[in-house]
Amino acid sequence: MLETINLPLIMAAALIAVASPGPATLAIASTSMTAGRKNGFALAMGVSTGSLVWSVSAAMGLGALMLANAWMLEGIKYLGALYLIYLAYKSARAAMASSGPAAKVAPVKGDAFRAYRSGFLLHMTNPKAIFFFGSLYSIGVPAHTPIRELAILIIALWIQSLAVNIGYSLLFSNPAMVKGYQRMYRAFNAAFSLAFGIAGLKILTTRLG
């Protein structure tokens, strides 16, 4: 049994953080509808891998170190904002393209790795993830928590992240969603471009610390 941490409370807080709308959710939805279930799944796995890396890093004390050193967070903030603005640019180009959506919906061989990499980079440059895991392990987990309990917490958080992110990839790649995208692909891509752009500018203009 876990004696030093309140696992249900931590998991509930993590569920709200993971499931709430944000850049990762937006990217999973966009990829799942435009590039198919395989690529949406791969991107979701990339996001969850990023969560695992930040979770392990925070458990080892890196989260608290980064929260205490503003320059580290500033660097990641700018990288994350620029990456989101790049995604906004890609969506805007798709919205203005003259070709139909069919070519965009059919997955291209090899795209799964790029989708995985995109999800991983997206989460590794997300200040929200650093703040969440840094705060969780700094405030919610006592300093002398046994390694066994830390391992249980890390695994539980990762499984929950996988379930939520893969669930989103399955939801947005279902035939009804894809048909909706095919009918209104310009509007969808314009909306994705706007949302990614707003998220990037919000991160860029937010003061950290």
SVG drawing of the C-alpha trace seen along z (x, -y; Angstrom):
<svg xmlns="http://www.w3.org/2000/svg" viewBox="-20 -39 39 41">
<polyline fill="none" stroke="black" stroke-width="0.4" points="0.0,0.0 1.1,-3.6 1.8,-5.3 3.3,-8.7 1.3,-9.9 -2.4,-10.3 -2.5,-8.5 -6.2,-9.0 -5.9,-12.7 -2.8,-13.1 -4.3,-11.0 -7.5,-13.1 -5.4,-16.3 -3.4,-14.7 -6.5,-13.6 -7.9,-17.1 -4.5,-18.4 -4.2,-15.8 -7.8,-15.8 -8.3,-19.5 -8.1,-21.2 -4.6,-22.3 -2.0,-22.1 -1.5,-18.4 -5.2,-17.7 -5.5,-20.0 -2.6,-18.3 -4.0,-14.8 -7.4,-15.9 -5.9,-17.5 -3.6,-14.6 -6.2,-11.9 -8.7,-13.6 -6.3,-14.7 -3.7,-11.9 -5.7,-8.9 -5.9,-6.8 -2.3,-5.3 -0.7,-8.7 -3.1,-10.1 -2.2,-7.1 1.6,-7.7 1.3,-11.4 -0.6,-10.4 2.2,-8.0 4.7,-10.8 2.8,-13.1 2.6,-10.4 6.3,-9.6 6.9,-13.3 4.8,-13.1 6.8,-10.1 10.1,-11.9 8.9,-15.0 7.4,-12.8 10.7,-10.9 12.7,-14.1 10.5,-15.8 10.7,-12.7 14.5,-13.0 14.4,-16.7 14.8,-18.3 11.3,-19.8 12.0,-21.8 15.4,-22.8 13.8,-24.2 11.1,-26.0 13.9,-27.7 15.8,-28.7 13.8,-31.1 16.2,-31.0 15.6,-27.3 11.8,-27.8 12.2,-30.9 14.2,-28.8 11.6,-26.1 8.8,-28.7 10.2,-30.2 10.8,-26.8 7.3,-25.7 5.7,-28.9 7.7,-28.8 6.7,-25.2 3.0,-26.0 3.3,-28.9 4.9,-26.5 2.0,-24.2 -0.4,-27.1 1.5,-27.9 1.2,-24.3 -2.6,-24.3 -3.0,-27.7 -1.2,-26.3 -3.6,-23.3 -6.6,-25.6 -5.4,-27.7 -4.4,-24.7 -6.3,-24.2 -6.3,-20.3 -9.1,-18.4 -8.9,-16.7 -8.6,-13.1 -4.8,-13.2 -4.5,-14.7 -6.7,-12.1 -5.0,-9.0 -1.9,-8.1 1.4,-8.2 3.9,-5.4 6.5,-6.6 4.3,-9.4 3.8,-7.6 7.3,-8.3 7.0,-12.0 3.8,-12.1 5.4,-10.4 8.3,-12.9 5.9,-15.8 3.9,-14.7 7.1,-14.2 8.5,-17.6 5.2,-19.3 5.1,-18.0 8.8,-18.4 8.5,-22.1 5.2,-22.7 5.7,-24.9 2.4,-23.7 3.8,-20.1 6.9,-21.4 4.8,-23.4 2.4,-20.6 5.0,-17.8 7.4,-20.2 4.6,-21.3 3.2,-17.8 6.4,-16.3 7.5,-19.4 4.2,-19.9 2.2,-16.7 5.0,-14.2 7.0,-14.2 10.8,-14.5 11.4,-11.1 8.9,-9.1 10.2,-5.6 11.5,-4.7 8.9,-2.0 6.1,-4.5 7.6,-6.9 7.8,-4.1 4.1,-3.3 3.1,-6.9 5.2,-7.4 3.7,-4.2 0.2,-5.2 0.5,-8.7 1.9,-7.3 -0.9,-4.7 -3.5,-7.4 -1.8,-9.7 -1.8,-6.9 -5.4,-6.1 -6.5,-9.7 -4.4,-10.6 -5.0,-7.3 -8.7,-7.8 -8.6,-11.2 -6.9,-9.7 -9.6,-7.0 -12.4,-9.6 -11.1,-12.0 -10.3,-9.3 -13.7,-7.7 -15.5,-7.7 -18.0,-10.5 -15.2,-12.8 -13.2,-12.1 -16.3,-12.6 -16.9,-15.9 -13.3,-16.9 -13.6,-15.9 -16.7,-18.0 -15.2,-21.1 -11.5,-20.6 -10.7,-24.2 -12.8,-25.4 -11.2,-22.7 -7.7,-23.7 -8.4,-27.4 -9.7,-26.7 -6.6,-24.6 -4.4,-27.3 -6.1,-29.9 -6.1,-27.7 -2.4,-26.8 -1.5,-30.4 -3.4,-31.7 -1.8,-29.0 1.7,-29.9 1.2,-33.6 -0.3,-33.0 2.8,-31.0 5.0,-33.6 3.4,-36.5 2.9,-34.7 5.3,-35.7 6.8,-32.6 7.4,-32.5"/>
</svg>
